[in-house]
């Protein structure tokens, strides 16, 4: 757990962790990243959306770029997790299959990454 926190806070820069497709992350940083996205998105939907709507419904158009940022970060985390298992980032597209998407998402939570170096880092 401490290694995951060290990785999350010290070894990588904030923007590289959230927005870059390169590299790989193990299960703990992935879970911490998901938790961070969940907290940020929950706060965003509970506070910012009602505030913007109360000012003017037209300001709701500002919500879409934020949702895009959250989706981008979510996909980068999943791609890096696939990289940790020595698989291509295109495996993220398996989540789009309705019946199997949950299975593949659970797989990246459970399956450990490869030990040592692999072709992604």
C-alpha positions as CSV (number, residue, x, y, z in Angstrom):
1,X,0.0,0.0,0.0
2,X,2.8,2.4,0.8
3,X,4.5,1.7,-2.5
4,X,1.2,2.6,-4.2
5,X,1.0,5.9,-2.3
6,X,4.7,6.6,-3.1
7,X,4.0,6.0,-6.8
8,X,0.9,8.0,-6.8
9,X,2.2,11.1,-5.0
10,X,6.0,11.2,-5.6
11,X,7.3,9.2,-8.6
12,X,5.0,10.5,-11.3
13,X,3.9,14.0,-12.0
14,X,0.2,14.8,-11.6
15,X,-0.4,15.4,-15.3
16,X,1.4,12.3,-16.4
17,X,-0.6,10.1,-14.1
18,X,-4.0,11.4,-15.1
19,X,-3.6,12.4,-18.8
20,X,-0.8,10.3,-20.4
21,X,-1.4,7.0,-22.1
22,X,2.3,5.9,-21.7
23,X,3.6,3.7,-19.0
24,X,2.0,1.3,-16.6
25,X,0.4,1.2,-13.2
26,X,-0.2,-1.6,-10.8
27,X,-3.4,-2.4,-9.0
28,X,-3.1,-0.1,-6.0
29,X,-2.4,3.1,-7.9
30,X,-5.2,2.1,-10.3
31,X,-7.6,1.7,-7.4
32,X,-6.4,5.0,-5.8
33,X,-6.9,6.7,-9.2
34,X,-10.4,5.3,-9.5
35,X,-11.2,6.5,-6.0
36,X,-9.8,9.9,-6.8
37,X,-11.9,10.1,-10.0
38,X,-15.0,9.0,-8.1
39,X,-14.6,11.6,-5.4
40,X,-13.8,14.4,-7.9
41,X,-16.7,13.4,-10.2
42,X,-19.1,13.1,-7.2
43,X,-18.1,16.5,-5.9
44,X,-18.4,18.0,-9.4
45,X,-21.9,16.6,-9.9
46,X,-23.1,17.5,-6.4
47,X,-21.7,21.1,-6.3
48,X,-20.8,22.5,-9.7
49,X,-23.7,21.3,-11.9
50,X,-26.5,22.7,-9.6
51,X,-24.5,25.9,-9.2
52,X,-24.1,26.4,-12.9
53,X,-27.8,25.6,-13.5
54,X,-28.9,28.0,-10.9
55,X,-27.0,30.8,-12.5
56,X,-28.1,30.1,-16.0
57,X,-29.1,26.9,-17.9
58,X,-26.8,28.0,-20.8
59,X,-23.8,27.6,-18.5
60,X,-24.6,23.9,-18.4
61,X,-22.6,23.7,-21.6
62,X,-19.5,24.2,-19.5
63,X,-20.1,20.8,-18.0
64,X,-19.2,18.9,-21.2
65,X,-15.5,19.7,-21.2
66,X,-15.3,18.6,-17.6
67,X,-17.0,15.3,-18.3
68,X,-14.5,14.8,-21.2
69,X,-11.6,15.3,-18.9
70,X,-13.0,12.8,-16.4
71,X,-13.5,10.2,-19.2
72,X,-10.0,10.8,-20.6
73,X,-8.5,10.2,-17.2
74,X,-10.6,7.1,-16.7
75,X,-9.4,5.7,-20.0
76,X,-5.8,6.6,-19.4
77,X,-5.9,4.7,-16.0
78,X,-7.4,1.6,-17.6
79,X,-4.9,1.7,-20.6
80,X,-2.0,1.9,-18.2
81,X,-3.4,-1.0,-16.2
82,X,-3.6,-3.1,-19.4
83,X,0.0,-2.1,-20.1
84,X,1.0,-3.4,-16.7
85,X,-0.4,-6.8,-17.7
86,X,1.7,-6.6,-20.9
87,X,-1.4,-6.1,-23.1
88,X,-2.2,-3.4,-25.6
89,X,-4.2,-0.4,-24.6
90,X,-6.8,-1.4,-27.2
91,X,-8.1,-4.0,-24.8
92,X,-10.0,-1.0,-23.3
93,X,-12.4,-1.5,-26.2
94,X,-13.5,-4.8,-24.7
95,X,-15.3,-2.8,-22.0
96,X,-17.7,-1.6,-24.8
97,X,-19.1,-5.1,-25.2
98,X,-22.2,-4.9,-23.0
99,X,-22.3,-8.4,-21.5
100,X,-18.5,-8.7,-21.1
101,X,-17.5,-5.2,-20.2
102,X,-17.9,-5.8,-16.4
103,X,-15.9,-9.0,-16.6
104,X,-13.0,-7.3,-18.3
105,X,-13.1,-4.4,-15.8
106,X,-13.0,-6.8,-12.9
107,X,-10.2,-8.6,-14.6
108,X,-8.0,-5.6,-14.5
109,X,-8.8,-5.2,-10.8
110,X,-7.8,-8.7,-10.0
111,X,-5.1,-9.9,-12.3
112,X,-1.6,-8.9,-11.2
113,X,0.8,-7.2,-13.5
114,X,3.9,-8.7,-15.0
115,X,7.0,-8.7,-12.8
116,X,9.9,-6.7,-14.0
117,X,10.1,-5.0,-17.3
118,X,7.7,-5.6,-20.2
119,X,7.2,-4.0,-23.6
120,X,5.4,-1.0,-22.0
121,X,7.9,-0.1,-19.3
